[in-house]
Amino acid sequence: MHLFKEVKIFFSLFLFLSIAMHFNAWIEYPIKHLNNLSSSSLGIWHPFVLTLIVYILICVGRGLVFLWKKLNQNNTL
């Protein structure tokens, strides 16, 4: 169940970042934009790599919040 939630978060982040970074290209010429992905200077896998980097940063932030809550819960007793 948690894996499905994380996959949804990853692909939601992927869509958000794709649209946010290339908004004009997605609006004006989406098919051409997808076709040009293979000849990108960053490589064909760059959307997934960039999304993975942002996802890892988000996971680290979530982990820090979890630890902070755990430490504060132990200190209040």
Chimera marker file (.cmm) of the C-alpha trace (Angstrom):
<marker_set name="trace">
<marker id="1" x="0.000" y="0.000" z="0.000" r="1" g="1" b="0" radius="0.5"/>
<marker id="2" x="2.808" y="2.420" z="0.811" r="1" g="1" b="0" radius="0.5"/>
<marker id="3" x="4.598" y="1.611" z="-2.441" r="1" g="1" b="0" radius="0.5"/>
<marker id="4" x="1.529" y="2.646" z="-4.455" r="1" g="1" b="0" radius="0.5"/>
<marker id="5" x="1.386" y="5.927" z="-2.517" r="1" g="1" b="0" radius="0.5"/>
<marker id="6" x="5.063" y="6.625" z="-3.211" r="1" g="1" b="0" radius="0.5"/>
<marker id="7" x="4.671" y="5.805" z="-6.916" r="1" g="1" b="0" radius="0.5"/>
<marker id="8" x="1.736" y="8.230" z="-7.108" r="1" g="1" b="0" radius="0.5"/>
<marker id="9" x="3.846" y="10.907" z="-5.405" r="1" g="1" b="0" radius="0.5"/>
<marker id="10" x="6.750" y="10.285" z="-7.815" r="1" g="1" b="0" radius="0.5"/>
<marker id="11" x="4.632" y="10.481" z="-10.972" r="1" g="1" b="0" radius="0.5"/>
<marker id="12" x="2.685" y="13.482" z="-9.694" r="1" g="1" b="0" radius="0.5"/>
<marker id="13" x="5.996" y="15.200" z="-9.067" r="1" g="1" b="0" radius="0.5"/>
<marker id="14" x="7.172" y="14.123" z="-12.535" r="1" g="1" b="0" radius="0.5"/>
<marker id="15" x="4.123" y="15.685" z="-14.201" r="1" g="1" b="0" radius="0.5"/>
<marker id="16" x="4.354" y="18.845" z="-12.114" r="1" g="1" b="0" radius="0.5"/>
<marker id="17" x="8.052" y="19.352" z="-12.843" r="1" g="1" b="0" radius="0.5"/>
<marker id="18" x="7.628" y="18.572" z="-16.543" r="1" g="1" b="0" radius="0.5"/>
<marker id="19" x="4.866" y="21.112" z="-16.960" r="1" g="1" b="0" radius="0.5"/>
<marker id="20" x="6.479" y="23.711" z="-14.708" r="1" g="1" b="0" radius="0.5"/>
<marker id="21" x="9.882" y="23.569" z="-16.447" r="1" g="1" b="0" radius="0.5"/>
<marker id="22" x="8.589" y="23.449" z="-20.029" r="1" g="1" b="0" radius="0.5"/>
<marker id="23" x="5.160" y="25.056" z="-19.839" r="1" g="1" b="0" radius="0.5"/>
<marker id="24" x="5.354" y="26.891" z="-23.180" r="1" g="1" b="0" radius="0.5"/>
<marker id="25" x="6.592" y="23.809" z="-25.010" r="1" g="1" b="0" radius="0.5"/>
<marker id="26" x="3.756" y="21.679" z="-23.628" r="1" g="1" b="0" radius="0.5"/>
<marker id="27" x="1.159" y="24.292" z="-24.618" r="1" g="1" b="0" radius="0.5"/>
<marker id="28" x="2.467" y="25.274" z="-28.062" r="1" g="1" b="0" radius="0.5"/>
<marker id="29" x="3.966" y="22.061" z="-29.484" r="1" g="1" b="0" radius="0.5"/>
<marker id="30" x="3.648" y="19.020" z="-27.170" r="1" g="1" b="0" radius="0.5"/>
<marker id="31" x="4.241" y="16.295" z="-29.794" r="1" g="1" b="0" radius="0.5"/>
<marker id="32" x="7.342" y="17.990" z="-31.160" r="1" g="1" b="0" radius="0.5"/>
<marker id="33" x="8.577" y="18.502" z="-27.602" r="1" g="1" b="0" radius="0.5"/>
<marker id="34" x="8.261" y="14.763" z="-26.875" r="1" g="1" b="0" radius="0.5"/>
<marker id="35" x="9.966" y="13.848" z="-30.152" r="1" g="1" b="0" radius="0.5"/>
<marker id="36" x="12.878" y="16.198" z="-29.404" r="1" g="1" b="0" radius="0.5"/>
<marker id="37" x="13.484" y="14.519" z="-26.044" r="1" g="1" b="0" radius="0.5"/>
<marker id="38" x="15.748" y="11.905" z="-27.635" r="1" g="1" b="0" radius="0.5"/>
<marker id="39" x="18.058" y="14.603" z="-29.011" r="1" g="1" b="0" radius="0.5"/>
<marker id="40" x="18.156" y="16.634" z="-25.790" r="1" g="1" b="0" radius="0.5"/>
<marker id="41" x="21.556" y="17.839" z="-24.612" r="1" g="1" b="0" radius="0.5"/>
<marker id="42" x="20.728" y="16.456" z="-21.144" r="1" g="1" b="0" radius="0.5"/>
<marker id="43" x="19.805" y="13.049" z="-22.516" r="1" g="1" b="0" radius="0.5"/>
<marker id="44" x="16.582" y="11.125" z="-22.877" r="1" g="1" b="0" radius="0.5"/>
<marker id="45" x="16.457" y="10.126" z="-19.191" r="1" g="1" b="0" radius="0.5"/>
<marker id="46" x="16.902" y="13.628" z="-17.737" r="1" g="1" b="0" radius="0.5"/>
<marker id="47" x="13.233" y="14.110" z="-16.764" r="1" g="1" b="0" radius="0.5"/>
<marker id="48" x="13.336" y="10.961" z="-14.634" r="1" g="1" b="0" radius="0.5"/>
<marker id="49" x="16.752" y="11.753" z="-13.154" r="1" g="1" b="0" radius="0.5"/>
<marker id="50" x="15.721" y="15.282" z="-12.183" r="1" g="1" b="0" radius="0.5"/>
<marker id="51" x="12.460" y="13.992" z="-10.724" r="1" g="1" b="0" radius="0.5"/>
<marker id="52" x="14.366" y="11.357" z="-8.751" r="1" g="1" b="0" radius="0.5"/>
<marker id="53" x="16.696" y="14.007" z="-7.319" r="1" g="1" b="0" radius="0.5"/>
<marker id="54" x="13.765" y="16.171" z="-6.207" r="1" g="1" b="0" radius="0.5"/>
<marker id="55" x="11.946" y="13.086" z="-4.859" r="1" g="1" b="0" radius="0.5"/>
<marker id="56" x="14.991" y="12.092" z="-2.788" r="1" g="1" b="0" radius="0.5"/>
<marker id="57" x="15.205" y="15.623" z="-1.370" r="1" g="1" b="0" radius="0.5"/>
<marker id="58" x="11.530" y="15.450" z="-0.441" r="1" g="1" b="0" radius="0.5"/>
<marker id="59" x="12.062" y="12.037" z="1.188" r="1" g="1" b="0" radius="0.5"/>
<marker id="60" x="14.977" y="13.398" z="3.217" r="1" g="1" b="0" radius="0.5"/>
<marker id="61" x="12.778" y="16.288" z="4.354" r="1" g="1" b="0" radius="0.5"/>
<marker id="62" x="9.978" y="13.891" z="5.288" r="1" g="1" b="0" radius="0.5"/>
<marker id="63" x="12.464" y="11.762" z="7.214" r="1" g="1" b="0" radius="0.5"/>
<marker id="64" x="13.757" y="14.770" z="9.129" r="1" g="1" b="0" radius="0.5"/>
<marker id="65" x="10.213" y="15.800" z="10.041" r="1" g="1" b="0" radius="0.5"/>
<marker id="66" x="9.510" y="12.236" z="11.219" r="1" g="1" b="0" radius="0.5"/>
<marker id="67" x="12.657" y="12.226" z="13.382" r="1" g="1" b="0" radius="0.5"/>
<marker id="68" x="11.835" y="15.667" z="14.778" r="1" g="1" b="0" radius="0.5"/>
<marker id="69" x="8.347" y="14.520" z="15.757" r="1" g="1" b="0" radius="0.5"/>
<marker id="70" x="9.761" y="11.318" z="17.275" r="1" g="1" b="0" radius="0.5"/>
<marker id="71" x="12.327" y="13.224" z="19.328" r="1" g="1" b="0" radius="0.5"/>
<marker id="72" x="9.760" y="15.757" z="20.533" r="1" g="1" b="0" radius="0.5"/>
<marker id="73" x="7.362" y="12.944" z="21.461" r="1" g="1" b="0" radius="0.5"/>
<marker id="74" x="10.059" y="11.311" z="23.625" r="1" g="1" b="0" radius="0.5"/>
<marker id="75" x="10.989" y="14.608" z="25.295" r="1" g="1" b="0" radius="0.5"/>
<marker id="76" x="7.429" y="15.455" z="26.341" r="1" g="1" b="0" radius="0.5"/>
<marker id="77" x="7.136" y="12.372" z="28.571" r="1" g="1" b="0" radius="0.5"/>
<link id1="1" id2="2" r="1" g="1" b="0" radius="0.2"/>
<link id1="2" id2="3" r="1" g="1" b="0" radius="0.2"/>
<link id1="3" id2="4" r="1" g="1" b="0" radius="0.2"/>
<link id1="4" id2="5" r="1" g="1" b="0" radius="0.2"/>
<link id1="5" id2="6" r="1" g="1" b="0" radius="0.2"/>
<link id1="6" id2="7" r="1" g="1" b="0" radius="0.2"/>
<link id1="7" id2="8" r="1" g="1" b="0" radius="0.2"/>
<link id1="8" id2="9" r="1" g="1" b="0" radius="0.2"/>
<link id1="9" id2="10" r="1" g="1" b="0" radius="0.2"/>
<link id1="10" id2="11" r="1" g="1" b="0" radius="0.2"/>
<link id1="11" id2="12" r="1" g="1" b="0" radius="0.2"/>
<link id1="12" id2="13" r="1" g="1" b="0" radius="0.2"/>
<link id1="13" id2="14" r="1" g="1" b="0" radius="0.2"/>
<link id1="14" id2="15" r="1" g="1" b="0" radius="0.2"/>
<link id1="15" id2="16" r="1" g="1" b="0" radius="0.2"/>
<link id1="16" id2="17" r="1" g="1" b="0" radius="0.2"/>
<link id1="17" id2="18" r="1" g="1" b="0" radius="0.2"/>
<link id1="18" id2="19" r="1" g="1" b="0" radius="0.2"/>
<link id1="19" id2="20" r="1" g="1" b="0" radius="0.2"/>
<link id1="20" id2="21" r="1" g="1" b="0" radius="0.2"/>
<link id1="21" id2="22" r="1" g="1" b="0" radius="0.2"/>
<link id1="22" id2="23" r="1" g="1" b="0" radius="0.2"/>
<link id1="23" id2="24" r="1" g="1" b="0" radius="0.2"/>
<link id1="24" id2="25" r="1" g="1" b="0" radius="0.2"/>
<link id1="25" id2="26" r="1" g="1" b="0" radius="0.2"/>
<link id1="26" id2="27" r="1" g="1" b="0" radius="0.2"/>
<link id1="27" id2="28" r="1" g="1" b="0" radius="0.2"/>
<link id1="28" id2="29" r="1" g="1" b="0" radius="0.2"/>
<link id1="29" id2="30" r="1" g="1" b="0" radius="0.2"/>
<link id1="30" id2="31" r="1" g="1" b="0" radius="0.2"/>
<link id1="31" id2="32" r="1" g="1" b="0" radius="0.2"/>
<link id1="32" id2="33" r="1" g="1" b="0" radius="0.2"/>
<link id1="33" id2="34" r="1" g="1" b="0" radius="0.2"/>
<link id1="34" id2="35" r="1" g="1" b="0" radius="0.2"/>
<link id1="35" id2="36" r="1" g="1" b="0" radius="0.2"/>
<link id1="36" id2="37" r="1" g="1" b="0" radius="0.2"/>
<link id1="37" id2="38" r="1" g="1" b="0" radius="0.2"/>
<link id1="38" id2="39" r="1" g="1" b="0" radius="0.2"/>
<link id1="39" id2="40" r="1" g="1" b="0" radius="0.2"/>
<link id1="40" id2="41" r="1" g="1" b="0" radius="0.2"/>
<link id1="41" id2="42" r="1" g="1" b="0" radius="0.2"/>
<link id1="42" id2="43" r="1" g="1" b="0" radius="0.2"/>
<link id1="43" id2="44" r="1" g="1" b="0" radius="0.2"/>
<link id1="44" id2="45" r="1" g="1" b="0" radius="0.2"/>
<link id1="45" id2="46" r="1" g="1" b="0" radius="0.2"/>
<link id1="46" id2="47" r="1" g="1" b="0" radius="0.2"/>
<link id1="47" id2="48" r="1" g="1" b="0" radius="0.2"/>
<link id1="48" id2="49" r="1" g="1" b="0" radius="0.2"/>
<link id1="49" id2="50" r="1" g="1" b="0" radius="0.2"/>
<link id1="50" id2="51" r="1" g="1" b="0" radius="0.2"/>
<link id1="51" id2="52" r="1" g="1" b="0" radius="0.2"/>
<link id1="52" id2="53" r="1" g="1" b="0" radius="0.2"/>
<link id1="53" id2="54" r="1" g="1" b="0" radius="0.2"/>
<link id1="54" id2="55" r="1" g="1" b="0" radius="0.2"/>
<link id1="55" id2="56" r="1" g="1" b="0" radius="0.2"/>
<link id1="56" id2="57" r="1" g="1" b="0" radius="0.2"/>
<link id1="57" id2="58" r="1" g="1" b="0" radius="0.2"/>
<link id1="58" id2="59" r="1" g="1" b="0" radius="0.2"/>
<link id1="59" id2="60" r="1" g="1" b="0" radius="0.2"/>
<link id1="60" id2="61" r="1" g="1" b="0" radius="0.2"/>
<link id1="61" id2="62" r="1" g="1" b="0" radius="0.2"/>
<link id1="62" id2="63" r="1" g="1" b="0" radius="0.2"/>
<link id1="63" id2="64" r="1" g="1" b="0" radius="0.2"/>
<link id1="64" id2="65" r="1" g="1" b="0" radius="0.2"/>
<link id1="65" id2="66" r="1" g="1" b="0" radius="0.2"/>
<link id1="66" id2="67" r="1" g="1" b="0" radius="0.2"/>
<link id1="67" id2="68" r="1" g="1" b="0" radius="0.2"/>
<link id1="68" id2="69" r="1" g="1" b="0" radius="0.2"/>
<link id1="69" id2="70" r="1" g="1" b="0" radius="0.2"/>
<link id1="70" id2="71" r="1" g="1" b="0" radius="0.2"/>
<link id1="71" id2="72" r="1" g="1" b="0" radius="0.2"/>
<link id1="72" id2="73" r="1" g="1" b="0" radius="0.2"/>
<link id1="73" id2="74" r="1" g="1" b="0" radius="0.2"/>
<link id1="74" id2="75" r="1" g="1" b="0" radius="0.2"/>
<link id1="75" id2="76" r="1" g="1" b="0" radius="0.2"/>
<link id1="76" id2="77" r="1" g="1" b="0" radius="0.2"/>
</marker_set>
